[in-house]
Amino acid sequence: MLLYGASGHGKVILDIMSSLSVKVRCFVDDNPDIQNFAGLIVHHTLTEAQALEGEDYIISIGSNAVRKRLAGQLRLTAVLAIHPSAVLSPSVKVGEGTVVMANASVNSDVIIGRHCIINTNASVDHDCILEDYVHVSPNVALAGNVTVGEGTHVGIGACVLQGVRIGSWATVGAGAVVIRDVPDKAVVAGNPARDIRNKDL
Ligand SMILES: CC(C)(COP(=O)(O)OP(=O)(O)OC[C@H]1O[C@@H](n2cnc3c(N)ncnc32)[C@H](O)[C@@H]1OP(=O)(O)O)[C@@H](O)C(=O)NCCC(=O)NCCS
């Protein structure tokens, strides 16, 4: 398999694959200045990497928008990376290409989309729905029945109260306490979280 994106995030995924005894043979990254990364060779195109159609891969890039763009282009097979210390209810559904990092907890009947990141020590409670390309940062707590729309980034240490609906391509600032619904593309922060782009709201 290969990891697409020679990044810090990629190193963490490499560690997960190592703990699962899955061999990663190389990184692919379009930055021509990077030749080696985390002990692996870096190729700059899939052709150079001699990637076969259907080869297993994970997009190891933190940007939700870039993951979406690449996922639409690559004719490879996106696989999951779930750290052995993560605890997922058997009823959880997880889409292809998603990574779940160390000590994350995901409770009953949660649905997680494709190419998401559930970062270290995040807690996702029962019946949450996370659409494709969501990133839930380290130490985030999502209470039960929270919905997070496509491409939204929930910043480190944020907490979201039960039943809140966060729209698509929104950003929740680090440490925010989200007590009410968040519209698409909004940037909210603070306790209680407010829109920091439109301060009248
Ligand atoms: C919310 C966030 C996206 C805003 O970034 P930004 O657009 O560059 O905003 P700025 O730094 O210009 O700050 C704008 C205002 O919001 C405030 N603000 C920014 N982030 C805040 C936060 N997390 N909590 C409270 N207030 C915050 C700033 O103090 C500033 O207030 P002011 O206008 O009164 O001076 C960013 O601060 C953030 O929290 N990102 C999350 C990072 C993260 O979790 N990374 C984890 C990766 S794994």
The ligand as an SDF file (V2000), in Angstrom:
LIG
                    3D

 48 50  0  0  0  0  0  0  0  0999 V2000
  -10.9180   29.3500   14.6220 C   0  0  0  0  0  0  0  0  0  0  0  0
   -9.6870   29.4770   13.7620 C   0  0  0  0  0  0  0  0  0  0  0  0
   -9.8360   28.6140   12.4970 C   0  0  0  0  0  0  0  0  0  0  0  0
   -9.6090   30.9450   13.3480 C   0  0  0  0  0  0  0  0  0  0  0  0
   -8.4430   31.1560   12.6350 O   0  0  0  0  0  0  0  0  0  0  0  0
   -8.2620   32.5620   11.8770 P   0  0  0  0  0  0  0  0  0  0  0  0
   -9.2760   32.6770   10.8120 O   0  0  0  0  0  0  0  0  0  0  0  0
   -6.8270   32.6380   11.4510 O   0  0  0  0  0  0  0  0  0  0  0  0
   -8.6570   33.6330   12.9830 O   0  0  0  0  0  0  0  0  0  0  0  0
   -7.7550   34.7170   13.7090 P   0  0  0  0  0  0  0  0  0  0  0  0
   -6.5560   34.0790   14.3340 O   0  0  0  0  0  0  0  0  0  0  0  0
   -7.5320   35.8450   12.7310 O   0  0  0  0  0  0  0  0  0  0  0  0
   -8.7170   35.1980   14.8770 O   0  0  0  0  0  0  0  0  0  0  0  0
   -9.9020   35.9380   14.6230 C   0  0  0  0  0  0  0  0  0  0  0  0
  -10.5480   36.2520   15.9460 C   0  0  0  0  0  0  0  0  0  0  0  0
  -11.0520   35.0430   16.5350 O   0  0  0  0  0  0  0  0  0  0  0  0
  -10.4330   34.7730   17.7930 C   0  0  0  0  0  0  0  0  0  0  0  0
  -10.1540   33.3380   17.8500 N   0  0  0  0  0  0  0  0  0  0  0  0
   -9.4540   32.6010   16.9510 C   0  0  0  0  0  0  0  0  0  0  0  0
   -9.4410   31.3180   17.3100 N   0  0  0  0  0  0  0  0  0  0  0  0
  -10.1320   31.2370   18.4630 C   0  0  0  0  0  0  0  0  0  0  0  0
  -10.4420   30.1530   19.3090 C   0  0  0  0  0  0  0  0  0  0  0  0
  -10.0550   28.9030   19.0070 N   0  0  0  0  0  0  0  0  0  0  0  0
  -11.1980   30.4060   20.4060 N   0  0  0  0  0  0  0  0  0  0  0  0
  -11.5910   31.6770   20.6950 C   0  0  0  0  0  0  0  0  0  0  0  0
  -11.3230   32.7380   19.9190 N   0  0  0  0  0  0  0  0  0  0  0  0
  -10.5900   32.5000   18.8110 C   0  0  0  0  0  0  0  0  0  0  0  0
   -9.1560   35.6040   17.7970 C   0  0  0  0  0  0  0  0  0  0  0  0
   -8.7580   35.9500   19.1040 O   0  0  0  0  0  0  0  0  0  0  0  0
   -9.5880   36.8180   16.9910 C   0  0  0  0  0  0  0  0  0  0  0  0
  -10.3790   37.6640   17.8280 O   0  0  0  0  0  0  0  0  0  0  0  0
  -10.3480   39.2710   17.6740 P   0  0  0  0  0  0  0  0  0  0  0  0
  -10.8840   39.5610   16.2940 O   0  0  0  0  0  0  0  0  0  0  0  0
  -11.2570   39.7470   18.7600 O   0  0  0  0  0  0  0  0  0  0  0  0
   -8.9290   39.6750   17.8260 O   0  0  0  0  0  0  0  0  0  0  0  0
   -8.3790   29.0280   14.4930 C   0  0  0  0  0  0  0  0  0  0  0  0
   -7.9720   29.9860   15.4760 O   0  0  0  0  0  0  0  0  0  0  0  0
   -8.5350   27.6850   15.1850 C   0  0  0  0  0  0  0  0  0  0  0  0
   -8.9640   27.5790   16.3340 O   0  0  0  0  0  0  0  0  0  0  0  0
   -8.1530   26.6330   14.4330 N   0  0  0  0  0  0  0  0  0  0  0  0
   -8.1950   25.2590   14.9060 C   0  0  0  0  0  0  0  0  0  0  0  0
   -6.7910   24.6590   14.8690 C   0  0  0  0  0  0  0  0  0  0  0  0
   -6.7950   23.2110   15.2900 C   0  0  0  0  0  0  0  0  0  0  0  0
   -7.6320   22.7520   16.0120 O   0  0  0  0  0  0  0  0  0  0  0  0
   -5.8270   22.4960   14.7950 N   0  0  0  0  0  0  0  0  0  0  0  0
   -5.7490   21.0540   15.1070 C   0  0  0  0  0  0  0  0  0  0  0  0
   -5.1890   20.3200   13.9620 C   0  0  0  0  0  0  0  0  0  0  0  0
   -5.0670   18.6120   14.3640 S   0  0  0  0  0  0  0  0  0  0  0  0
  1  2  1  0
  2  3  1  0
  2  4  1  0
  2 36  1  0
  4  5  1  0
  5  6  1  0
  6  7  2  0
  6  8  1  0
  6  9  1  0
  9 10  1  0
 10 11  2  0
 10 12  1  0
 10 13  1  0
 13 14  1  0
 14 15  1  0
 15 16  1  0
 15 30  1  0
 16 17  1  0
 17 18  1  0
 17 28  1  0
 18 19  1  0
 18 27  1  0
 19 20  2  0
 20 21  1  0
 21 22  1  0
 21 27  2  0
 22 23  1  0
 22 24  2  0
 24 25  1  0
 25 26  2  0
 26 27  1  0
 28 29  1  0
 28 30  1  0
 30 31  1  0
 31 32  1  0
 32 33  2  0
 32 34  1  0
 32 35  1  0
 36 37  1  0
 36 38  1  0
 38 39  2  0
 38 40  1  0
 40 41  1  0
 41 42  1  0
 42 43  1  0
 43 44  2  0
 43 45  1  0
 45 46  1  0
 46 47  1  0
 47 48  1  0
M  END
$$$$
